[in-house]
Amino acid sequence: MLTRCIRTQIGIHNMPSQLLLRFANPPQPWRDCRGLASDTEDNDQIKTLMQLCSDRYYMICDALNGDPFHLGISRPYGPLGMELRKSILDKWWTSVVISRAQVFGISTMHLTKTISATGQNTLKLVDSTALDRIINQKGLNRDQARDTMSKQLQDSSTLRTNLLQGALEQYLPSLELVNRRLPFGLAETGVCYQPLEGQTDGPSCPAEVTRASLVWFCSPRTSSQWLDYWARQRLQWWRKFALGPSSFSCSEVSDGGEGERASRAVRILYQFPWGAEPLETLCNLGDTELLQTHGGSRAKLQCRDGRKYVLPHVISVCGNIDRGVLAYLHNSLQEVKKTDSKQRLYKRKVLKLHPSLAPVKVALDMGRGPTVELRQVCEGLLQELLEGGISAWPGYLDTMHSTMEQLSTKYDEMGVLFTVLMADSTLESGLVQVRNRDTTIKETMHISQVKIFLTKYIRASENV
């Protein structure tokens, strides 16, 4: 059955009398992933990044045409883009949940009948067939049709626009986990929905956004210190995996952008060519929304803070993972002028993603030689690496022969850390050539040492 996503105010009785429910207009598309409106250096860099993302399996080109990058919304990812997003989510989860006591993971529903306590606009999932029946029902005057449609909208499920509400609702069931003792946190990652900004007319559905959320419950007397703590921790985390850490910054929100519900808010920002965009927003929400969610019952919400019982304050940490993917892609892209074997000048493009985030750690390829035997050796090493949890790209399956220079260009743009090249001599000596993406240095090692070398390299990079 066809469904339609409809943006509606919480006060549904104010719906216009005309029975036409409309969406905001989608933003003006960029002309093409190969040509942007401006010829400035910054726009050229974004153009290069967009094309690279399309060519090297990070994002689908058609999706890049319609949505400006700065919206920070989900888009169809290619195989490498999906792995990069998964790696960022895994690292976020490890940092916030796995490596900490008193932070627990939860999972909430995408659809709910509950009205959000945040006071924000809601997004409804409405059966379009039911609306058509109301509109075309004979014998209904304007007021009757409006009332019937209002009831239909009120009874429809609400799409979640954030992960905060689910954590607030799970606050009471979680108290037994912590013996009613502060502080503690509830974390979740998942898809949320948001109306696209700047739309005015025309049908459209809300955009999907991959979010990561921590809701931290703490004593009122320490809430400001906890906000400062989490702001420092989150900034350090984003910088940890960055090639250029200075592009990530922290800023107090002074323009009221988070609404009156937050007594204080901080943003973790990334400096894109078009300006700074928030990756994570941290808010001190006080106790108001917790009270609203649970009907204002103070007694059952209180927790122990030392020897006292207090009503906790809520610190909300909300991250936009899709914008984080773009930030790391932009931050890791380097263009270096090089000269090829024929002394022609060109720009070498490299995605210098952090070893922990790089979707592919090693590419296996082979030069000229006994194809069947070399392929068997490649397959054996590939299986060994995969069993060791090291992602590998089977370049040796490509039937088109490429020079080492062409392979290096391809794998550098994919962000592959190392390229292992096997040749005819490998069958006799067991030696392979290993090229480093970042230094371009090639060294020779025995094939039995490749897995050990890669494992040590990746582990060492995670501890930096």
ChimeraX attribute file (.defattr): number of C-alpha atoms within 10 A of each C-alpha:
attribute: neighborCount
match mode: 1-to-1
recipient: residues
	/A:1	5
	/A:2	8
	/A:3	12
	/A:4	15
	/A:5	20
	/A:6	25
	/A:7	23
	/A:8	18
	/A:9	15
	/A:10	15
	/A:11	11
	/A:12	14
	/A:13	14
	/A:14	11
	/A:15	16
	/A:16	10
	/A:17	12
	/A:18	9
	/A:19	15
	/A:20	9
	/A:21	14
	/A:22	15
	/A:23	20
	/A:24	19
	/A:25	16
	/A:26	20
	/A:27	15
	/A:28	12
	/A:29	11
	/A:30	16
	/A:31	12
	/A:32	16
	/A:33	21
	/A:34	14
	/A:35	16
	/A:36	15
	/A:37	11
	/A:38	10
	/A:39	11
	/A:40	9
	/A:41	10
	/A:42	13
	/A:43	16
	/A:44	16
	/A:45	17
	/A:46	18
	/A:47	20
	/A:48	19
	/A:49	21
	/A:50	25
	/A:51	20
	/A:52	21
	/A:53	24
	/A:54	21
	/A:55	16
	/A:56	19
	/A:57	16
	/A:58	24
	/A:59	22
	/A:60	20
	/A:61	22
	/A:62	13
	/A:63	15
	/A:64	21
	/A:65	19
	/A:66	17
	/A:67	18
	/A:68	14
	/A:69	20
	/A:70	16
	/A:71	15
	/A:72	23
	/A:73	22
	/A:74	22
	/A:75	21
	/A:76	14
	/A:77	19
	/A:78	18
	/A:79	14
	/A:80	19
	/A:81	24
	/A:82	16
	/A:83	17
	/A:84	23
	/A:85	22
	/A:86	16
	/A:87	17
	/A:88	21
	/A:89	21
	/A:90	14
	/A:91	17
	/A:92	20
	/A:93	19
	/A:94	12
	/A:95	14
	/A:96	23
	/A:97	19
	/A:98	15
	/A:99	9
	/A:100	11
	/A:101	10
	/A:102	15
	/A:103	19
	/A:104	17
	/A:105	16
	/A:106	13
	/A:107	14
	/A:108	16
	/A:109	10
	/A:110	17
	/A:111	14
	/A:112	15
	/A:113	12
	/A:114	14
	/A:115	16
	/A:116	21
	/A:117	16
	/A:118	18
	/A:119	12
	/A:120	12
	/A:121	15
	/A:122	21
	/A:123	24
	/A:124	23
	/A:125	18
	/A:126	21
	/A:127	17
	/A:128	15
	/A:129	13
	/A:130	13
	/A:131	20
	/A:132	12
	/A:133	10
	/A:134	18
	/A:135	17
	/A:136	10
	/A:137	11
	/A:138	9
	/A:139	8
	/A:140	13
	/A:141	9
	/A:142	13
	/A:143	10
	/A:144	12
	/A:145	21
	/A:146	21
	/A:147	15
	/A:148	16
	/A:149	21
	/A:150	17
	/A:151	13
	/A:152	15
	/A:153	19
	/A:154	19
	/A:155	13
	/A:156	17
	/A:157	17
	/A:158	23
	/A:159	23
	/A:160	24
	/A:161	22
	/A:162	21
	/A:163	26
	/A:164	23
	/A:165	20
	/A:166	23
	/A:167	24
	/A:168	20
	/A:169	15
	/A:170	14
	/A:171	19
	/A:172	14
	/A:173	8
	/A:174	17
	/A:175	16
	/A:176	10
	/A:177	11
	/A:178	14
	/A:179	10
	/A:180	17
	/A:181	21
	/A:182	22
	/A:183	20
	/A:184	19
	/A:185	25
	/A:186	25
	/A:187	24
	/A:188	21
	/A:189	22
	/A:190	18
	/A:191	17
	/A:192	20
	/A:193	21
	/A:194	19
	/A:195	21
	/A:196	19
	/A:197	13
	/A:198	11
	/A:199	15
	/A:200	13
	/A:201	12
	/A:202	11
	/A:203	15
	/A:204	18
	/A:205	19
	/A:206	21
	/A:207	17
	/A:208	19
	/A:209	23
	/A:210	22
	/A:211	25
	/A:212	23
	/A:213	26
	/A:214	26
	/A:215	25
	/A:216	25
	/A:217	26
	/A:218	25
	/A:219	22
	/A:220	18
	/A:221	12
	/A:222	12
	/A:223	21
	/A:224	17
	/A:225	11
	/A:226	19
	/A:227	22
	/A:228	13
	/A:229	11
	/A:230	19
	/A:231	24
	/A:232	13
	/A:233	13
	/A:234	23
	/A:235	19
	/A:236	14
	/A:237	15
	/A:238	22
	/A:239	16
	/A:240	15
	/A:241	22
	/A:242	19
	/A:243	19
	/A:244	12
	/A:245	15
	/A:246	10
	/A:247	15
	/A:248	22
	/A:249	18
	/A:250	17
	/A:251	13
	/A:252	13
	/A:253	15
	/A:254	10
	/A:255	7
	/A:256	12
	/A:257	9
	/A:258	16
	/A:259	13
	/A:260	9
	/A:261	16
	/A:262	18
	/A:263	13
	/A:264	20
	/A:265	24
	/A:266	22
	/A:267	23
	/A:268	22
	/A:269	22
	/A:270	26
	/A:271	16
	/A:272	18
	/A:273	13
	/A:274	11
	/A:275	9
	/A:276	15
	/A:277	19
	/A:278	21
	/A:279	25
	/A:280	26
	/A:281	23
	/A:282	27
	/A:283	23
	/A:284	22
	/A:285	20
	/A:286	23
	/A:287	18
	/A:288	15
	/A:289	21
	/A:290	26
	/A:291	16
	/A:292	14
	/A:293	19
	/A:294	16
	/A:295	9
	/A:296	13
	/A:297	12
	/A:298	13
	/A:299	10
	/A:300	10
	/A:301	19
	/A:302	18
	/A:303	23
	/A:304	17
	/A:305	18
	/A:306	10
	/A:307	8
	/A:308	8
	/A:309	16
	/A:310	20
	/A:311	22
	/A:312	24
	/A:313	23
	/A:314	26
	/A:315	26
	/A:316	28
	/A:317	25
	/A:318	23
	/A:319	24
	/A:320	19
	/A:321	26
	/A:322	22
	/A:323	25
	/A:324	23
	/A:325	22
	/A:326	21
	/A:327	24
	/A:328	24
	/A:329	22
	/A:330	23
	/A:331	22
	/A:332	18
	/A:333	21
	/A:334	17
	/A:335	13
	/A:336	11
	/A:337	10
	/A:338	13
	/A:339	12
	/A:340	12
	/A:341	8
	/A:342	6
	/A:343	8
	/A:344	8
	/A:345	11
	/A:346	12
	/A:347	12
	/A:348	16
	/A:349	22
	/A:350	23
	/A:351	26
	/A:352	25
	/A:353	24
	/A:354	19
	/A:355	19
	/A:356	18
	/A:357	21
	/A:358	22
	/A:359	27
	/A:360	21
	/A:361	21
	/A:362	28
	/A:363	22
	/A:364	21
	/A:365	22
	/A:366	26
	/A:367	16
	/A:368	11
	/A:369	15
	/A:370	12
	/A:371	13
	/A:372	9
	/A:373	12
	/A:374	22
	/A:375	19
	/A:376	11
	/A:377	16
	/A:378	23
	/A:379	16
	/A:380	11
	/A:381	18
	/A:382	21
	/A:383	13
	/A:384	16
	/A:385	20
	/A:386	12
	/A:387	10
	/A:388	12
	/A:389	10
	/A:390	18
	/A:391	17
	/A:392	21
	/A:393	17
	/A:394	15
	/A:395	18
	/A:396	20
	/A:397	13
	/A:398	10
	/A:399	7
	/A:400	6
	/A:401	12
	/A:402	14
	/A:403	9
	/A:404	14
	/A:405	10
	/A:406	11
	/A:407	16
	/A:408	21
	/A:409	15
	/A:410	16
	/A:411	23
	/A:412	25
	/A:413	21
	/A:414	24
	/A:415	28
	/A:416	27
	/A:417	24
	/A:418	23
	/A:419	26
	/A:420	22
	/A:421	23
	/A:422	25
	/A:423	19
	/A:424	18
	/A:425	12
	/A:426	18
	/A:427	15
	/A:428	8
	/A:429	10
	/A:430	15
	/A:431	19
	/A:432	24
	/A:433	18
	/A:434	23
	/A:435	20
	/A:436	17
	/A:437	22
	/A:438	15
	/A:439	7
	/A:440	13
	/A:441	9
	/A:442	16
	/A:443	11
	/A:444	12
	/A:445	15
	/A:446	13
	/A:447	20
	/A:448	13
	/A:449	11
	/A:450	18
	/A:451	17
	/A:452	12
	/A:453	11
	/A:454	17
	/A:455	15
	/A:456	10
	/A:457	12
	/A:458	16
	/A:459	12
	/A:460	12
	/A:461	12
	/A:462	13
	/A:463	7
	/A:464	7
